[in-house]
Amino acid sequence: MSTSDGPLVSELSEEALLARIFPLLPRGSGTLLAPGDDAAVVAAPDGRFVVTTDVLVEDRHFRRAWSCGQDVGRRAAVQNLADVAAMGARPTSLVVALVIPADLPVTWVEGLAVGLAQECGPRGVGVVGGDLSGGPAVVVAVTAHGDLEGRAPVLRSGARPGDVVAHAGVAGWSAAGLALLHASAPALDDELVGAYLHPSSPLEAGPAAALAGATAMMDVSDGLLRDAGRIARASGAVLDLEAPATAFADDVARLGPVAAALGASAERWVLDGGEDHGLLATFPPTVPLPSGFRVIGRVRAGASGVLVDGSAASPTSGWDHFAGR
């Protein structure tokens, strides 16, 4: 039965649904053959392709009660594009596999396509194909590709004692937005709620960091401490971070009123909050940092680990896909 939002997915054939989606998707500057055949063709002038994949599952990564299709499309694009950028590559294309229940309004699916296009189109990234299937809940699986443009990939394992630790993007905003939604108080701060529903990532900073000589880098998706620990373990070094009130003074000040209203800690949101999709990188101390990066600590010799203001630290929260927190 159709709703006030128009027809349901069950009322259209797969071809009819795709005919609604395809015109909404960007082709991308590197796309040689767009959707319509069994597979797309995308240029790889470097001779290498960066590839990553991620998945969003309804009621685990998002809730339809909170997020419209456009929100989910933007989030799905950003979290994958950020992984490509964290390798020092320029994103070129996405393919999207979508599982959708029969009673989902078609307008929600169209909104998803619009959200993908909003994040991909301005960057010359094509959404070049994928797959559709029915199922009991919405699942959005995205595979992203990127071009290294002749550069070496920036790995997690390259941090060396003496390097500076730097961060680009915001920290703790998405966690604050999620806390507002859980508290049924989204009206307290629309901007922070938006940072959770459709996060923004400083994607251009990834290739810029690679060009500047970054020694290690990764997307901060699961929380600053958790992801800093991953660089520390991969590099066999210690990341000694400054206190949040110093390193992330602007973020702590921005989050402070909401934290006070909810009885939470802005500093813990900065340290443990995930899904901001900033970039965490290390650089030789003599390298001028690219625009958008700020120094937040130093790399030191020692058994791998993370310090905050000189003291051992570990995440008290952050996201773990199997613990569900």
C-alpha positions in Angstrom: 0.0 0.0 0.0 1.4 3.4 -1.0 2.1 5.9 1.7 1.9 9.7 1.8 5.6 9.6 0.8 4.7 7.8 -2.4 5.1 4.1 -3.4 6.8 1.5 -1.4 9.8 -0.5 -2.6 7.5 -3.6 -3.0 5.4 -1.7 -5.5 8.2 -1.2 -8.0 10.3 -3.7 -9.9 14.1 -3.7 -9.5 14.5 -2.0 -12.9 11.9 0.6 -12.0 13.7 1.4 -8.7 17.1 1.6 -10.4 15.6 3.9 -13.0 14.7 6.3 -10.2 18.1 6.0 -8.5 20.6 6.2 -11.4 19.8 9.8 -12.5 20.5 11.0 -8.9 24.1 9.5 -8.8 27.2 11.3 -9.8 29.3 9.8 -12.6 32.7 11.0 -11.4 35.6 12.3 -13.3 37.4 9.0 -13.5 34.4 6.9 -14.6 34.9 5.4 -18.1 31.7 3.3 -18.1 28.9 4.2 -15.8 26.1 1.9 -14.4 24.1 0.0 -16.9 26.3 -3.0 -17.7 27.4 -6.0 -15.6 30.2 -3.9 -14.2 31.5 -0.3 -14.3 34.9 0.7 -15.6 37.0 3.3 -13.7 40.3 4.7 -14.7 43.4 3.8 -12.6 46.2 5.9 -14.1 48.5 5.2 -11.2 48.5 1.5 -11.9 47.4 0.8 -8.3 43.9 1.1 -6.7 43.2 1.8 -3.1 40.1 -0.3 -2.1 38.1 -0.2 1.2 34.7 -1.3 2.2 32.3 -0.6 5.1 28.7 -1.4 6.0 25.9 0.4 7.8 23.2 -1.8 9.4 19.9 -0.4 10.5 19.5 -0.3 14.3 23.2 -1.0 14.8 24.8 2.0 13.0 21.7 4.2 12.4 18.0 4.4 13.3 15.4 5.3 10.8 13.6 7.1 13.6 16.6 9.5 13.7 18.0 9.4 10.2 16.4 10.0 6.8 17.8 8.3 3.7 19.8 11.4 2.8 21.6 11.3 6.2 22.5 7.7 5.8 23.7 8.2 2.2 26.0 11.0 3.4 27.3 9.0 6.3 27.9 5.9 4.1 29.9 8.0 1.6 31.9 9.9 4.2 33.0 6.9 6.3 34.4 5.2 3.2 35.9 8.2 1.5 37.7 9.0 4.8 39.4 5.6 4.7 40.7 6.2 1.2 41.9 9.7 2.2 43.6 8.2 5.3 45.9 6.2 2.9 46.9 9.5 1.2 44.8 8.7 -1.8 42.2 10.7 -3.8 38.8 9.0 -3.8 37.5 8.1 -7.3 34.5 5.9 -7.1 32.0 4.0 -4.9 29.9 0.9 -5.5 26.9 0.5 -3.2 25.1 -2.7 -2.2 21.7 -2.1 -0.7 19.4 -4.4 1.3 15.9 -2.9 1.8 12.7 -4.1 3.3 9.6 -4.3 1.1 7.7 -1.7 3.1 10.4 1.0 2.8 9.2 4.1 1.0 10.9 4.6 -2.4 11.5 8.3 -1.3 13.8 7.0 1.4 15.9 5.1 -1.2 16.0 8.2 -3.4 17.1 10.2 -0.4 20.0 7.8 0.1 21.1 8.4 -3.5 20.9 12.1 -3.0 23.0 11.9 0.1 25.6 9.9 -1.7 25.7 12.4 -4.5 26.0 15.3 -2.0 29.3 14.0 -0.7 30.6 12.4 -3.8 29.6 14.8 -6.6 31.6 17.9 -5.6 34.7 15.8 -5.2 34.5 14.2 -8.6 33.8 10.8 -7.1 31.5 8.5 -9.1 28.8 6.2 -7.7 29.2 3.6 -10.4 27.1 0.6 -9.5 26.2 -1.9 -6.9 23.4 -4.3 -6.1 19.9 -4.4 -4.6 18.3 -7.1 -2.5 15.3 -7.5 -0.2 15.7 -8.1 3.5 14.2 -7.5 6.9 16.2 -4.3 7.6 18.2 -1.6 5.7 21.8 -2.5 5.1 24.1 -0.2 3.1 27.4 -1.7 2.1 29.8 0.6 0.3 33.1 -0.2 -1.5 35.3 2.8 -2.2 38.2 3.2 -4.6 41.0 5.7 -4.7 44.0 6.8 -6.7 47.4 7.3 -5.1 48.5 9.6 -8.0 52.0 8.2 -7.9 52.5 8.6 -4.1 53.4 5.8 -1.7 50.4 4.9 0.6 50.6 6.2 4.1 50.4 3.3 6.5 49.6 3.0 10.2 53.0 1.5 10.9 55.3 4.4 10.0 55.3 6.6 13.1 58.8 7.1 14.6 60.0 8.5 17.9 60.4 12.3 17.5 57.5 12.7 15.1 54.7 15.0 16.0 51.1 13.7 16.3 48.6 15.9 14.4 44.8 15.8 13.9 42.6 17.3 11.2 38.8 17.7 11.7 36.6 18.0 14.7 36.7 15.7 17.8 33.8 14.6 20.0 31.0 16.3 18.0 29.4 13.1 16.8 29.5 11.6 20.3 27.8 14.7 21.6 25.1 14.5 18.9 24.4 10.9 19.7 24.1 11.7 23.4 21.6 14.4 22.6 19.5 11.9 20.6 19.7 9.3 23.3 18.5 12.0 25.8 15.6 12.9 23.4 17.0 16.4 23.4 18.2 17.1 19.8 16.8 20.6 19.9 19.5 21.6 22.4 22.1 21.7 19.6 21.1 21.0 16.0 24.7 21.3 14.7 26.0 18.6 17.0 23.1 16.3 16.1 23.9 16.9 12.5 27.6 16.0 13.2 26.3 12.5 14.3 23.7 12.0 11.6 25.9 13.1 8.7 29.5 13.6 9.8 32.0 15.7 7.7 35.6 14.6 7.1 38.5 16.8 6.0 39.1 14.5 3.0 41.4 16.9 1.1 43.8 16.8 4.1 44.7 13.1 3.4 46.5 13.6 0.1 47.9 16.9 1.4 49.4 15.0 4.4 50.9 12.4 2.1 52.5 15.1 0.0 53.8 16.8 3.1 55.6 13.6 4.3 53.2 12.1 6.8 54.8 9.0 8.3 51.5 7.3 9.5 47.8 8.1 9.2 44.4 6.8 9.8 40.7 7.8 9.9 39.4 8.4 13.4 36.2 6.4 13.3 36.2 4.5 16.6 37.5 7.1 19.0 40.8 9.1 19.3 42.3 6.9 22.0 41.3 3.6 20.4 42.6 4.6 17.0 45.8 6.2 18.4 46.4 2.9 20.0 46.2 1.2 16.6 48.9 3.5 15.2 51.0 2.9 18.3 50.8 -0.9 18.0 51.4 -0.9 14.3 54.4 1.4 14.7 55.8 -0.1 17.8 55.9 3.3 19.5 54.2 5.4 22.1 51.8 8.3 21.1 51.9 10.9 23.9 48.9 13.1 23.4 48.4 16.5 25.1 45.5 16.9 27.4 42.2 17.5 25.5 41.8 20.9 27.1 45.0 21.9 25.4 45.1 20.0 22.2 41.4 20.3 21.5 40.6 23.5 23.3 38.1 24.7 20.6 36.2 21.4 20.6 36.1 21.1 24.4 34.7 24.7 24.6 32.2 24.0 21.9 31.0 20.8 23.6 31.1 22.1 27.1 27.5 23.5 27.4 25.9 20.4 26.0 28.1 18.2 28.3 27.0 20.2 31.3 23.4 20.0 30.3 23.6 16.2 30.0 25.9 15.6 33.0 28.6 14.3 30.6 32.3 15.1 30.0 33.4 17.1 26.9 36.9 15.8 27.3 35.8 12.2 27.3 33.7 12.8 24.1 36.9 14.1 22.5 39.0 11.2 23.6 36.5 8.3 23.2 33.9 9.6 20.8 33.9 7.9 17.4 32.5 8.7 13.9 33.8 12.2 13.5 36.1 10.8 10.7 38.9 13.2 11.4 42.4 12.3 10.3 45.1 11.3 12.8 48.6 11.5 11.4 52.3 11.7 12.4 54.9 13.9 10.7 58.6 14.4 11.0 59.1 17.4 13.4 60.7 19.6 10.7 57.8 19.2 8.3 55.3 22.2 8.0 51.9 20.8 8.7 49.3 21.0 5.9 46.3 23.3 6.4 43.8 21.9 8.8 46.2 19.9 10.9 47.0 20.8 14.5 49.7 19.3 16.7 48.2 17.2 19.5 51.2 15.3 20.8 54.5 13.5 20.1 55.7 10.0 19.2 58.1 8.6 21.8 60.1 5.4 22.0 58.9 2.6 24.2 56.4 -0.3 24.3 53.5 0.6 22.1 50.7 2.5 23.9 49.0 5.8 24.3 49.7 8.5 26.9 47.5 11.5 27.7 49.5 14.3 29.2 52.2 11.9 30.1 50.0 9.3 31.8 48.9 5.9 30.5 45.5 6.0 28.9 43.1 3.6 27.3 39.6 4.1 25.9 36.7 3.9 28.3 34.2 3.8 25.5 34.4 4.2 21.7 33.0 1.8 19.2 33.6 -1.9 19.1 31.7 -3.6 16.3 31.1 -6.9 18.2 30.6 -5.5 21.7 28.2 -3.0 20.0 29.6 0.0 21.9 
